Amino acid sequence: MQEKRYSQLTEHELHQEIATLSEKARKAEQLGMVNEYAVLERKVTMAKAYLLNPGDYKSGDIYEIEGDPGTYFKINYMNGVFAWGHRINHEDKEEALPISMLGKIRQNQG
């Protein structure tokens, strides 16, 4: 059976996938498998992005980055479940973050 992309999964299937990946990540962490843990955590982050509405994220909004307190990200534009922009104080480096990495909004400039 061919694996489905996260964009093709139902909300229920996404929740199941997140639970499965989270359990695998927990086991990898317990076994000290650092690289495997990091890959699984990244997959969880991506799956969670598909449970969110990209329409809720707007150009000009600034969010704290989940897991990196005090680091803020300003959205330039959206492309699917990815917010393209830059970290505050790093305007020269554009990057894309899955919207599930964007935490509490700091301000809305638009």
ZAMI-780616 format. One record per residue (C-alpha): residue in three letters; x, y, z negated; residue number from 1. Coordinates in steps of 0.05 Angstrom, whole numbers, plus 32768, in hexadecimal, padded with zeros to 4 digits. Layout:
+-----+------+------+------+-----+
: res :   px :   py :   pz :   n :
+-----+------+------+------+-----+
: ALA :    X :    Y :    Z : NUM :
...
+-----+------+------+------+-----+
// end
This chain:
+-----+------+------+------+-----+
: res :   px :   py :   pz :   n :
+-----+------+------+------+-----+
: MET : 8000 : 8000 : 8000 :   1 :
: GLN : 801A : 8044 : 8013 :   2 :
: GLU : 8020 : 8076 : 7FDA :   3 :
: LYS : 7FF3 : 80B3 : 7FDE :   4 :
: ARG : 800D : 80F9 : 7FD8 :   5 :
: TYR : 7FF8 : 811F : 7F99 :   6 :
: SER : 7FCF : 814D : 7FC7 :   7 :
: GLN : 7FA5 : 8110 : 7FDC :   8 :
: LEU : 7F96 : 80F7 : 7F96 :   9 :
: THR : 7F55 : 8105 : 7F71 :  10 :
: GLU : 7F56 : 8129 : 7F2E :  11 :
: HIS : 7F4C : 80E6 : 7F0B :  12 :
: GLU : 7F85 : 80C6 : 7F32 :  13 :
: LEU : 7FB3 : 8101 : 7F22 :  14 :
: HIS : 7FA4 : 80F9 : 7ED7 :  15 :
: GLN : 7FB4 : 80AE : 7EDC :  16 :
: GLU : 7FF5 : 80BD : 7F02 :  17 :
: ILE : 800A : 80F1 : 7ECE :  18 :
: ALA : 7FFC : 80BF : 7E95 :  19 :
: THR : 8024 : 8088 : 7EB8 :  20 :
: LEU : 805E : 80B6 : 7EC8 :  21 :
: SER : 805F : 80D3 : 7E82 :  22 :
: GLU : 8062 : 808D : 7E64 :  23 :
: LYS : 809B : 807A : 7E92 :  24 :
: ALA : 80BF : 80BB : 7E81 :  25 :
: ARG : 80B7 : 80AD : 7E36 :  26 :
: LYS : 80D5 : 8068 : 7E3F :  27 :
: ALA : 810F : 8083 : 7E6A :  28 :
: GLU : 811D : 80B7 : 7E34 :  29 :
: GLN : 811D : 8082 : 7DFE :  30 :
: LEU : 814E : 8058 : 7E27 :  31 :
: GLY : 817C : 8094 : 7E32 :  32 :
: MET : 816F : 8094 : 7E7D :  33 :
: VAL : 8178 : 80DF : 7E85 :  34 :
: ASN : 8175 : 80E3 : 7ED1 :  35 :
: GLU : 8138 : 80B5 : 7ED5 :  36 :
: TYR : 8116 : 80DF : 7E9F :  37 :
: ALA : 8123 : 8120 : 7EC5 :  38 :
: VAL : 8107 : 8103 : 7F06 :  39 :
: LEU : 80C8 : 80EA : 7EE4 :  40 :
: GLU : 80BD : 812C : 7EBF :  41 :
: ARG : 80C3 : 8150 : 7F02 :  42 :
: LYS : 808F : 8122 : 7F20 :  43 :
: VAL : 8060 : 8130 : 7EE5 :  44 :
: THR : 8069 : 817B : 7EF1 :  45 :
: MET : 8058 : 8173 : 7F3A :  46 :
: ALA : 801A : 8148 : 7F2D :  47 :
: LYS : 8002 : 817B : 7EFA :  48 :
: ALA : 8008 : 81B2 : 7F2E :  49 :
: TYR : 7FD2 : 8190 : 7F57 :  50 :
: LEU : 7FA1 : 8194 : 7F1D :  51 :
: LEU : 7FA6 : 81E0 : 7F1E :  52 :
: ASN : 7F87 : 8213 : 7F4D :  53 :
: PRO : 7FBB : 8238 : 7F76 :  54 :
: GLY : 7F87 : 826F : 7F80 :  55 :
: ASP : 7F90 : 8282 : 7F36 :  56 :
: TYR : 7FD8 : 8298 : 7F44 :  57 :
: LYS : 7FE3 : 82DB : 7F67 :  58 :
: SER : 801C : 8301 : 7F86 :  59 :
: GLY : 8039 : 8331 : 7F53 :  60 :
: ASP : 8026 : 8308 : 7F16 :  61 :
: ILE : 805D : 82F9 : 7EE4 :  62 :
: TYR : 805D : 82B8 : 7EBC :  63 :
: GLU : 8089 : 8299 : 7E87 :  64 :
: ILE : 80A9 : 825A : 7EA1 :  65 :
: GLU : 8092 : 821C : 7E7B :  66 :
: GLY : 80CC : 81FC : 7E55 :  67 :
: ASP : 80F6 : 823B : 7E5B :  68 :
: PRO : 80DC : 826D : 7E27 :  69 :
: GLY : 80ED : 82B5 : 7E35 :  70 :
: THR : 80F9 : 82A8 : 7E7F :  71 :
: TYR : 80C7 : 82C8 : 7EAE :  72 :
: PHE : 80B5 : 82BC : 7EF6 :  73 :
: LYS : 8095 : 82EF : 7F25 :  74 :
: ILE : 806B : 82D3 : 7F5E :  75 :
: ASN : 8078 : 82F0 : 7FA4 :  76 :
: TYR : 8048 : 82C1 : 7FC8 :  77 :
: MET : 8026 : 827D : 7FC3 :  78 :
: ASN : 802F : 8241 : 7FF0 :  79 :
: GLY : 8002 : 8207 : 7FDA :  80 :
: VAL : 8011 : 81F5 : 7F92 :  81 :
: PHE : 8054 : 821A : 7F94 :  82 :
: ALA : 805F : 8261 : 7F7D :  83 :
: TRP : 8097 : 8283 : 7FA3 :  84 :
: GLY : 80BB : 82BB : 7F81 :  85 :
: HIS : 80F4 : 82C9 : 7F51 :  86 :
: ARG : 8107 : 82C7 : 7F09 :  87 :
: ILE : 8107 : 830C : 7EE8 :  88 :
: ASN : 814F : 8327 : 7EE8 :  89 :
: HIS : 8160 : 82F8 : 7F23 :  90 :
: GLU : 813C : 831D : 7F5B :  91 :
: ASP : 8170 : 8308 : 7F8E :  92 :
: LYS : 8160 : 82BE : 7F88 :  93 :
: GLU : 811C : 82A9 : 7FA4 :  94 :
: GLU : 8103 : 8265 : 7F8F :  95 :
: ALA : 80C3 : 823C : 7F8E :  96 :
: LEU : 80A5 : 8220 : 7F4E :  97 :
: PRO : 8069 : 81F1 : 7F49 :  98 :
: ILE : 8031 : 8218 : 7F28 :  99 :
: SER : 8030 : 81E6 : 7EEE : 100 :
: MET : 8073 : 8205 : 7ED8 : 101 :
: LEU : 8053 : 8249 : 7ECF : 102 :
: GLY : 803C : 8255 : 7E88 : 103 :
: LYS : 801C : 8290 : 7E67 : 104 :
: ILE : 8014 : 82CD : 7E94 : 105 :
: ARG : 803D : 8308 : 7E7C : 106 :
: GLN : 801E : 833D : 7EA8 : 107 :
: ASN : 7FF5 : 8346 : 7EE6 : 108 :
: GLN : 800E : 837D : 7F14 : 109 :
: GLY : 7FD9 : 8374 : 7F49 : 110 :
+-----+------+------+------+-----+
// end
